[in-house]
Amino acid sequence: INKGEHRERVPWLAVTIPLTTLCVLLAILSMFFLIMTARKKRQSEGTYSPSSQ
């Protein structure tokens, strides 16, 4: 029974699943922050108008 349980599959999954979830969460958070900063920049700067120059 011990040999069957000690196949390195459990630790591999235990390491990869949290890592993948972390990567996905980081990607979502980075995209969210990028969108928020872009919206803030648009609101503060406004649209580009060559007539103001």
N, C-alpha and C positions, 0 to 999 in steps of 0.2 A: 504493500500500500504506500509505503514511504517513497519508493522509486517512482511510482506513478504521479504522486503529488509534486515531487521535486523536479519538474520538467522545465523550469525557468519561464514557463508561460505566465504564471501568476505575477511574478515581479515585473516582467516585461509589460504586461497589461497595466499593472498598478502604476507603472512609470509613464507609459505612453498616454493613457487616458487623461490623467490630470494635466500633462504637458499640452496635449492637443486642446483641451478645454481652455487652458490658460492662453494659448496662442489665439484661439478664436475670440476669447473675451478681450484680449489686448487689441486685436484687429478692430473689433467693434468699437471699443473705446476710442482708439485713435481716429477712426472714421468719424465718430460722433464729435470729437473735439475739433477735427479739421472742419467739419460742416459748421459747427458753432462759431469758430474763429472767422471763417469766411463770411458768415452772416453778419457777425459783429463788424467786420471790416466794411462790408457793403453798407451797413446802416450808418456807420460813422463817416466814411469817406463819400458815400453817395456814388451815383453813376458818373463815369468819365465824360466830361463835356469840354470839347476843345475851345468853346467860346469863352470859357473862364480864363484862358491863358492870355 
